[in-house]
Amino acid sequence: MSEEKDRELRALQAALAAEHAAVYGYGVVGGRIADGRRTEAVTAYDAHRARRDALVREVKDLGGRPVAASAGYALPFQVPDSAAAVRLAAELEDRVAGVYADLVRAAGGGRRALAAEALREAAVRAVRWRGESVAFPGLAERAGTAPPSAAPTA
């Protein structure tokens, strides 16, 4: 495999791992979110499941073995109530946007376009959850709010 394809496969695998974590995290969000935002949480959960399934196919198309979901993920903070669930949802979207930004840099053609679309969708969801935007969605280091690690631990 060429170095370019290997870099793209690693970025796809990272995006897949992030989507696994987001699906898990939205399970927690859904259990704590207030009724008024439950539909929004379910919609986001479904979107991440669809992206995850598409990434599994993309990894296989490049000849890779898709990274499996973990049995559980460490949450970045306690989620005892709806306010914390909203913060978690915004954090999940920020982390997913970060890995899609990496995929945009590593991919070409159609995969780059799909990664850019996924980045935009995650950034929009983060704004909806948080109520405000960041200067460079998916590029937290430029916004001064970089998460502790590039890989989601949701």
Helices and strands as residue ranges (DSSP letters): H 3-32, G 35-37, H 38-61, H 82-106, H 109-130, H 140-143
